[in-house]
Amino acid sequence: MPRLSHKPLYRFLETIPALLVWGTFAGAIVLSYFAPLIAIYLIILFDLYWLIKAIYWLVYLFNSYRNFRRDTFIDWLAKLKGENPVSRDGMQSAWNDLYHLIFLPTYQESFEVLDTTFKGLVASNYPSEKFMVALGVEEGDKENGLAIAEQIRQKYGHRFFKFWVTVHPKGLPGEQPGKGSNNVWAARQAKIQIDKLGIPYERIIVSAFDIDTIVHKEYFGHLAYKFLTHPKPHHTSYQPVALFNNNIWQSNPITRTISNGTTFWLLTDLSRPDRLFTFSSHSMSWKTLVAVGFWEPDLVTEDSRIFLQCLLHCHGDYTVTPMYVPVSMDTVETGSFFGSLAAVYRQQRRWAWGIEHFPYMVWHFRGNKEIPFAKKFKYFFNVAEGMYSWATAPILIILLGRLPLYFADRGTQETVIAQNAPFVLDWLLTTALVGLFATAILSIVLLPPAPKGERYRYLYMLLQWALFPVNMILFGSIPAIDAQTRLATGRYLGFNVTKKNR
């Protein structure tokens, strides 16, 4: 349970997002029935707003793709050696002074999943003897987890500077089982070992990865370069592109399009770092992570909350730095079609649970005089508007857009605006489909090579985007509404591990 939820005002704040969403739906229906002409004007304006927003979104998306193509073809280790940048934080650290501390929490995962993750680490174009890897096992999966951890140790442990296996105990007070609490336990154990080694905190970069995260071979070189050339390396997190390509050719069309949608959302935000939060796998300064007391262990969305913790700790002087060198993770695939759909719904609801940041931001921003109001408003608005649109926009555009036309009386139907409304709405939606087609083409470009002899499947990958409008409702709006309604009614979401099937 969120720590502040016992306070009446905080509980009220938790109800606001759902009240806005359900109030919007109720208002759209009531207005369509009692004032259809006004509703028609509002629907057209709403669709026009979203068309403009879609064009704006595409510009940023393709700008990020251009940066992605540029940065993934650079040999970042050679660039580090050639330029030999030195950090500006007073330590005068060069690239070979840095250590990378990598957290990998696991629960009931197979050896195959961990093996591909570690294979990616040792295949990096970066000396793996600079890696300190903490593999976090859960006590509830201790026997299986430790057995697989030992296999990993024997196969890869000697390649790293340090390799630790931690066992996160069950039922610790103030914790919720999940990735965040596992990482907090592993980080506390790592701190003990790092203090013994005497490595300055300023020279350690943390990467908190999902267990299925396979890093691009240039990831750590790019990360080190970003760290060393940033004017305030301890006042920023580093957010990579997240591709869901590990098992893309084995997953079903619905889960693929949903995963690609997440990639494109993140790509778009990478071009707008002023509104960027950390998401899923990310990196940051160990010095800063220790200073804020690690991740919050009682949250589902600790990956994005850590940015807010740092923003508050640094009194607003904290950012997220985009990284266009990617990491790759699994598309949801459980081994059965309907099982995968249920799992992707739960995953989307878990991501939509980021709405728990809404009351947190109001609560902590209101009394903080050191963060400029404009910065507080910007971050708050981006979260609130994003979560509200996630829940409402697809339903308003696809399902409720024509509702006022059905309720309109003869007099209203004979007005110019009512007679032209269907054509205007069709034109707006058709224009939006151009953007969808461009996105579909980009999704093909980002794919890994097709299985041998199955190049025809690229066509399937293109055609699957016809499912996107339906997916936006079933696996976009509905899980977002579910999450916001749960928060409002106090049915707090627990962490759900997405099953991986290889």
DADAJO-V8388 format. One record per residue. N is the residue number from 1. RES is the residue in one small letter. PHI is phi in whole degrees, 0 to 359 (999 if undefined). D_CENTER is the distance of its C-alpha to the mean C-alpha in whole Angstrom. Layout:
# DADAJO-V8388
n:res:phi:d_center
N:RES:PHI:D_CENTER
N:RES:PHI:D_CENTER
This chain:
# DADAJO-V8388
n:res:phi:d_center
1:m:999:22
2:p:307:20
3:r:295:23
4:l:262:24
5:s:291:24
6:h:283:28
7:k:275:29
8:p:305:30
9:l:294:29
10:y:295:25
11:r:298:25
12:f:297:27
13:l:299:23
14:e:293:21
15:t:274:23
16:i:299:23
17:p:303:20
18:a:293:21
19:l:299:25
20:l:294:24
21:v:294:22
22:w:292:25
23:g:295:27
24:t:295:26
25:f:296:27
26:a:297:30
27:g:296:31
28:a:296:30
29:i:290:33
30:v:296:35
31:l:294:36
32:s:297:36
33:y:276:39
34:f:266:41
35:a:218:40
36:p:299:39
37:l:294:40
38:i:297:37
39:a:298:35
40:i:298:35
41:y:301:35
42:l:295:32
43:i:295:30
44:i:296:31
45:l:296:30
46:f:296:26
47:d:295:26
48:l:295:27
49:y:301:25
50:w:286:22
51:l:294:24
52:i:298:24
53:k:295:20
54:a:294:20
55:i:295:22
56:y:301:20
57:w:296:17
58:l:295:19
59:v:302:20
60:y:292:17
61:l:299:16
62:f:285:19
63:n:294:19
64:s:294:16
65:y:296:17
66:r:299:21
67:n:294:19
68:f:300:17
69:r:297:21
70:r:292:23
71:d:285:21
72:t:284:20
73:f:258:24
74:i:266:25
75:d:277:27
76:w:287:25
77:l:292:27
78:a:296:30
79:k:295:29
80:l:297:29
81:k:292:32
82:g:288:33
83:e:272:32
84:n:45:32
85:p:294:30
86:v:240:31
87:s:298:28
88:r:258:29
89:d:260:29
90:g:97:32
91:m:275:32
92:q:54:33
93:s:276:31
94:a:260:31
95:w:298:28
96:n:279:30
97:d:268:30
98:l:275:27
99:y:237:25
100:h:250:22
101:l:261:21
102:i:243:18
103:f:259:17
104:l:228:17
105:p:281:17
106:t:224:19
107:y:210:20
108:q:59:22
109:e:268:21
110:s:279:24
111:f:299:25
112:e:299:24
113:v:295:20
114:l:294:21
115:d:298:24
116:t:293:21
117:t:296:19
118:f:289:22
119:k:298:24
120:g:294:21
121:l:297:21
122:v:285:25
123:a:274:25
124:s:297:23
125:n:277:25
126:y:195:26
127:p:296:28
128:s:291:27
129:e:288:29
130:k:262:27
131:f:261:24
132:m:245:24
133:v:249:22
134:a:246:22
135:l:266:22
136:g:261:21
137:v:264:23
138:e:268:23
139:e:301:27
140:g:291:26
141:d:229:26
142:k:299:28
143:e:298:31
144:n:294:29
145:g:297:26
146:l:290:29
147:a:296:31
148:i:291:28
149:a:300:27
150:e:292:31
151:q:298:30
152:i:295:27
153:r:300:29
154:q:295:33
155:k:277:31
156:y:234:29
157:g:305:29
158:h:290:32
159:r:277:30
160:f:252:28
161:f:297:30
162:k:217:29
163:f:225:27
164:w:243:27
165:v:241:26
166:t:244:26
167:v:242:26
168:h:280:24
169:p:293:27
170:k:281:27
171:g:69:27
172:l:293:27
173:p:298:27
174:g:77:25
175:e:241:22
176:q:240:20
177:p:303:20
178:g:157:16
179:k:300:14
180:g:297:14
181:s:292:18
182:n:297:19
183:n:295:17
184:v:297:19
185:w:298:22
186:a:296:22
187:a:293:21
188:r:295:25
189:q:290:26
190:a:296:25
191:k:299:27
192:i:300:30
193:q:291:30
194:i:294:29
195:d:297:32
196:k:294:34
197:l:286:33
198:g:74:34
199:i:280:31
200:p:301:30
201:y:302:27
202:e:296:26
203:r:256:26
204:i:241:24
205:i:251:20
206:v:265:17
207:s:235:15
208:a:259:13
209:f:248:12
210:d:293:11
211:i:293:15
212:d:266:14
213:t:285:13
214:i:250:16
215:v:280:16
216:h:296:18
217:k:298:21
218:e:263:21
219:y:301:18
220:f:287:20
221:g:294:22
222:h:296:20
223:l:298:18
224:a:298:22
225:y:295:23
226:k:300:20
227:f:297:21
228:l:287:25
229:t:260:25
230:h:282:23
231:p:296:25
232:k:224:24
233:p:297:22
234:h:265:21
235:h:243:20
236:t:204:17
237:s:258:14
238:y:237:13
239:q:249:9
240:p:275:10
241:v:295:10
242:a:253:8
243:l:259:11
244:f:249:12
245:n:245:15
246:n:305:17
247:n:232:18
248:i:300:18
249:w:279:22
250:q:259:22
251:s:274:20
252:n:269:21
253:p:301:21
254:i:291:19
255:t:292:16
256:r:295:16
257:t:294:16
258:i:294:13
259:s:295:11
260:n:297:12
261:g:300:11
262:t:295:7
263:t:300:8
264:f:290:11
265:w:300:9
266:l:291:7
267:l:302:11
268:t:297:12
269:d:291:10
270:l:298:11
271:s:279:15
272:r:232:15
273:p:299:14
274:d:291:16
275:r:240:13
276:l:277:10
277:f:250:8
278:t:288:7
279:f:213:3
280:s:53:5
281:s:286:8
282:h:205:9
283:s:228:13
284:m:192:16
285:s:285:19
286:w:294:21
287:k:303:23
288:t:289:21
289:l:299:19
290:v:294:23
291:a:297:24
292:v:270:21
293:g:82:22
294:f:69:19
295:w:289:16
296:e:282:17
297:p:276:18
298:d:245:18
299:l:239:15
300:v:276:12
301:t:253:9
302:e:295:11
303:d:295:8
304:s:266:8
305:r:297:11
306:i:299:13
307:f:296:12
308:l:294:14
309:q:302:17
310:c:290:17
311:l:300:18
312:l:289:20
313:h:298:22
314:c:266:23
315:h:54:24
316:g:92:21
317:d:271:22
318:y:210:18
319:t:224:16
320:v:240:13
321:t:265:14
322:p:288:13
323:m:236:14
324:y:266:14
325:v:277:15
326:p:268:13
327:v:242:12
328:s:239:12
329:m:230:12
330:d:278:13
331:t:286:13
332:v:298:15
333:e:205:18
334:t:263:21
335:g:108:24
336:s:226:25
337:f:298:24
338:f:288:24
339:g:297:22
340:s:293:19
341:l:296:19
342:a:297:19
343:a:291:17
344:v:289:14
345:y:298:15
346:r:296:15
347:q:295:11
348:q:295:10
349:r:294:12
350:r:295:11
351:w:293:7
352:a:292:10
353:w:293:11
354:g:302:10
355:i:299:13
356:e:295:15
357:h:286:14
358:f:302:16
359:p:294:19
360:y:299:18
361:m:291:18
362:v:300:21
363:w:297:23
364:h:272:22
365:f:285:23
366:r:297:26
367:g:259:28
368:n:265:27
369:k:272:29
370:e:274:28
371:i:274:25
372:p:303:26
373:f:302:26
374:a:299:24
375:k:290:21
376:k:299:21
377:f:296:21
378:k:299:19
379:y:293:16
380:f:296:17
381:f:296:18
382:n:298:14
383:v:291:13
384:a:295:16
385:e:293:16
386:g:297:13
387:m:291:13
388:y:296:17
389:s:294:16
390:w:305:14
391:a:280:17
392:t:254:20
393:a:302:20
394:p:300:20
395:i:290:23
396:l:295:25
397:i:283:25
398:i:272:25
399:l:258:27
400:l:262:29
401:g:298:29
402:r:258:33
403:l:301:34
404:p:297:36
405:l:293:38
406:y:285:39
407:f:271:40
408:a:296:42
409:d:281:46
410:r:299:48
411:g:299:49
412:t:291:45
413:q:296:45
414:e:273:47
415:t:288:46
416:v:299:45
417:i:296:41
418:a:292:41
419:q:290:43
420:n:266:40
421:a:305:37
422:p:302:36
423:f:290:37
424:v:296:35
425:l:296:32
426:d:297:32
427:w:295:32
428:l:297:29
429:l:291:27
430:t:297:29
431:t:297:28
432:a:296:24
433:l:295:25
434:v:299:26
435:g:296:22
436:l:296:21
437:f:295:23
438:a:298:22
439:t:295:19
440:a:298:20
441:i:298:22
442:l:297:19
443:s:298:18
444:i:291:21
445:v:298:21
446:l:277:18
447:l:290:19
448:p:288:21
449:p:303:25
450:a:291:26
451:p:306:28
452:k:304:32
453:g:80:34
454:e:233:31
455:r:294:30
456:y:299:31
457:r:289:27
458:y:299:26
459:l:295:28
460:y:300:26
461:m:297:23
462:l:284:24
463:l:292:26
464:q:297:23
465:w:291:21
466:a:297:24
467:l:280:22
468:f:302:19
469:p:301:21
470:v:292:22
471:n:299:18
472:m:299:17
473:i:273:19
474:l:292:19
475:f:239:16
476:g:235:14
477:s:299:17
478:i:295:18
479:p:297:15
480:a:292:14
481:i:297:18
482:d:302:18
483:a:297:16
484:q:291:18
485:t:291:21
486:r:297:20
487:l:297:19
488:a:293:23
489:t:265:25
490:g:78:24
491:r:266:23
492:y:293:20
493:l:277:17
494:g:265:17
495:f:282:15
496:n:247:15
497:v:280:15
498:t:283:14
499:k:294:18
500:k:250:18
501:n:234:21
502:r:247:23
